[in-house]
Amino acid sequence: MNFNEFWINNSNTKIYQFIGKDIIYFHGLFWLSILKVSKFKLPNKFIVHGHLLINGKKMSKSCNNFITANDLYKKIETDYLRFFFAYKLSSKINDINLDFNEFCIIINNLLIDRIINIPNRINNFIYTFFNNTTSNIIDNNNLYNYFINKNIKI
């Protein structure tokens, strides 16, 4: 899709704009005015988030608590970081505090202990009670299809 197809005023494309809480005024007033006067499509929705705090303080180079995405990538498993941010996000415009003690607690107690541990428990159950094998036969196709087709949102 080229620029004009995306931004043309009557485009069917949906535009979602993600912004920080400190620039709501500019993007909600001036940026929309610029788009309108230029005859470009306006965003369908603004999604506004708070700031990322590090251990309770706003990130700042002068306070020596500035962390780049690349530094985080080198030190923290990215799936754990994504889980943490998804867990902390809400529909409110709250800041997200990346407190490393809380991060460890959430990852260990919620993600690893509750979610990842479940398949391990099932595996141990199969090993202990079913000689580490599962059946090749499906006794109840209706029940099997029910579970396969069930759309569960977590």
HULINKA-V881502 format. One record per residue. PSI is psi in radians with two decimals (999 if undefined). D_LAST is the distance of its C-alpha to the last C-alpha in whole Angstrom. Layout:
PSI_D_LAST + PSI_D_LAST
This chain:
2.26_33 + 3.02_36 + -0.85_36 + -0.66_38 + -0.58_35 + -0.79_33 + -0.08_34 + 2.53_37 + -0.66_37 + 0.38_36 + 2.55_33 + -0.10_30 + 2.42_28 + 2.33_26 + 2.13_26 + 2.20_24 + 2.12_25 + 2.15_24 + 2.80_26 + 2.72_27 + -0.38_28 + -0.15_32 + 0.34_32 + -0.79_31 + -0.86_35 + -0.91_36 + -0.51_33 + -0.37_33 + -1.13_37 + -0.81_39 + -0.73_36 + -0.69_36 + -0.74_39 + -0.79_40 + -0.76_38 + -0.83_39 + -0.60_43 + -0.02_42 + 0.63_41 + 2.82_38 + 2.43_34 + 2.66_32 + 2.51_29 + -0.55_26 + 2.47_25 + 2.33_25 + 2.03_22 + 2.33_23 + 2.79_22 + -2.96_24 + 2.81_26 + 2.07_25 + 2.60_27 + 2.02_28 + 0.75_28 + -0.04_29 + 2.54_31 + 2.41_31 + 2.36_32 + 2.33_35 + -0.66_38 + -0.48_41 + 0.02_39 + 0.60_38 + 0.48_34 + 2.26_33 + 2.20_31 + 2.79_31 + -0.64_27 + -0.70_30 + -0.74_30 + -0.73_27 + -0.66_26 + -0.46_29 + -0.43_28 + 2.39_24 + 2.15_22 + -0.59_20 + -0.66_17 + -0.73_17 + -0.76_18 + -0.75_16 + -0.80_13 + -0.85_15 + -0.71_16 + -0.66_12 + -0.65_12 + -0.38_15 + 2.61_15 + 3.14_15 + -0.06_17 + 2.87_20 + 1.00_23 + 2.61_23 + 2.66_24 + 2.17_22 + 2.00_23 + 1.47_23 + 2.10_25 + -0.47_25 + -0.79_25 + -0.68_22 + -0.86_21 + -0.71_22 + -0.81_20 + -0.77_17 + -0.82_17 + -0.81_19 + -0.60_17 + -0.96_14 + -1.02_13 + -0.87_16 + -0.76_16 + -0.71_13 + -0.91_11 + -0.48_14 + -0.40_16 + -0.89_15 + -0.60_16 + -0.71_19 + -0.71_20 + -0.76_19 + -0.78_22 + -0.67_24 + -0.80_24 + -0.72_25 + -0.81_28 + -0.79_29 + -0.23_29 + 0.47_29 + 0.61_31 + 0.55_29 + 2.71_29 + 2.84_26 + 2.60_28 + -0.13_29 + 2.42_29 + 1.98_27 + -0.56_28 + 1.69_26 + -0.61_25 + -0.77_23 + -0.74_21 + -0.87_20 + -0.62_20 + -0.83_18 + -0.67_15 + -0.68_16 + -0.08_15 + 2.24_12 + 1.78_10 + 2.20_6 + 2.20_4 + 999_0
